[in-house]
Amino acid sequence: MGVQVNEQTKTEHRWGMAIDLDRCTGCQACVAACHAENNLPLSDPQSAAKGRAVHWIRVDRYYEGEFPNIRVKYMPVLCQQCDEAPCEPVCPVYATYKNAEGLNVQVYNRCIGTRYCGNNCPYSVRFFNWFDPNWPAPLDLQLNPDVSIRESGVMEKCTFCIQRIQRAKGEAKEENRPLTDGAIQPACVQSCPAEAMVFGDLNDLESKVSRLAESGRVTHLLEELGTKPKVFYLQKAE
Amino acid sequence: MAAGPEIIPYSEVRQDLWRPLSGASPRYVAMVFFLLAVSLWGLFSWGYQLHEGIGVAGIQRPVFWGFYLVDFVFWIGISHAGTLISAILRLTDAQWRKPVTRAAEAITVFALMIGGLFPVIHLGRAWIFYWLIPYPNSRLLWPNFRSPLVWDLTAISTYLMGSTVYLFLPLIPDVAQLSQHATGWRRKLYRALSLGWTGSDREWHALERAMKLMAAIILAVAVSVHTVVSWDFSMAIAPMWHSTIFGPYFVVGAIFSGIAALLVVMAIIRKTMHFERYLTPHHFNNLAKLLLLMSLLWLYFSVAENLTVWYGNEPKEMQVFGARARGHFAPYFWIMVFCNFVVPFVLLGIKRLRTIRTATIAGVTVLIGMWLERFIIVVPTLARSRLPATWGRYAPTWVEISISAATFAVMALLYLLFSKLFPIVSVWEFEPHPEEED
């Protein structure tokens, strides 16, 4: 497959994710994998009760029906990497902006901690470092060297595992070959036992995620806000 | 209430108004030390927050803004006392303004100095607050002019500079007079501040022109400042923040709380400095009527805001509306309505009840009510985020409460010191001089 340049964005890649809600079992493997991959601070019941827990991806639960005929639906929610991201214009210091590959990136070193982006994110997927992070031994020895540690006072959020994207792109370039579909797997995608999550290049019309994005089952979260998310939720229409 | 102010001989005026400048009663000194202690405690609390991380405050996800932003909007609102009262009255040449303007203008400057601190206090990394200032950094990157926070910084610094000039201009003839009578360091200070004022016709005309011009400019700036502050909220897509009414609503609320603050301050000045002959029932009556008018305007805007949301019945907005009017935040909401409308309406609307005492009481309740109003605007919207799974709570910690309390102490302290250095009631405006345009 050749490299296709999207006419609209003129960039080589445009990353997106499809999440099949009919497959999701709510097992939270994605949450655990994300914690390990992205050096997320640990939280305990106290900090969670205070609203200080950090999960770049979380599993929201929706209950349908009356007891005992109840159905639970799970919805993994992560940064939707919006094309029209409400968090971006409000940042006074360009700490969050759209990069050339359509990712909504967060530059920790620029962030001064106004937390305006967090208020303006309708999905509440932005997290703040209230204190310097700290990992109880021996967890401090297993930090991922590819991911920076965030200091107290800055915002953070899902990056679509940009470190893995960069590594795969680098390897492909070294070996002088195009990126293959599926070569990049963010930690959540890689760890999903139900294979409910698919990551890939939306500019590559042959990629699995592009084909899923064309599926009739596609919905977006809070679509009515016009944020144009690049996370596609697949579910059977009732 | 009594008729217009009596005519007092100028020499007596000067003597009366200068009296508080010299000497310091034990009560004054005790008050200064008490306020200083509270202020220092606030400073310590902020230091603790800087050292430990902003997590020592009660804010959390999704309520990323809490007490600090409430205080910020509150103090910027208070700052509208001076400009609006003094500039409108100066431009319309209302003679009764004379003993009121300086007290009002001083509130503006001090409230702005305090309000302007809060956006810094609330930053996650407050030590690099200057990254907000519009100049290119070492990588030639300017701040993001699309961000309402940059508009905010621009508006507030403009307002602070403008209102400082506006406080200073009418002070010049007073300090010039003082420099002739003071001794020691005071003489040096007053002489430096008088900028070589001799009282010539040309100087009077220039001052008169400058004050008129600044009054016009500061009015426009004041309106725009609180509009920009409101846009911090209404530019966001959060339910019940994203509202076109916020600009004028905030400006009205600001003037409302500003007049309340002015009434309270004037009552204190009148009592402690024995200015009964200068701050007369006439002044309180006029300001009380203004407060009543603003209370009705505030009610009008509040009804307009809430009725449209309720009638529209949009689910996400109704979650916030419900939390405000009948849910978790309902006690604060209804106390706000009581303080901002019921109390002023009854105490000031009934002519027989309208006295200096009731005007002061209404001023205090309006201050409480307007602080709650800002709380009601900032917090419930964030606590009821769009996805119910992320709903949150907010309760302040001792750090936020200490810093908030300290700002009131700082305000009082600055006011005490200012009124010891400068006549808090403008002296020269009582002088019948031919140069003054009438």
Interface residues (C-beta under 8 A of the other chain):
Chain A: K50 G51 R52 R58 D60 R61 V77 P86 P89 V90 C91 P92 V93 Y94 R110 C111 I112 G113 T114 R115 Y116 G118 N119 N120 P122 Y123 S124 R126 F127 F128 N129 W130 F131 D132 E151 S152 G153 V154 M155 L221 L222 L225
Chain B: E52 G53 I54 G55 I59 Q60 R61 P62 V63 F64 W65 P119 H122 L123 G124 R125 A126 I128 F129 W131 L132 L141 P143 N144 R146 S147 P148 L149 V150 L153 D232 M235 A236 I237 A238 L382 S385 R386 L387 A389 T390 G392 R393
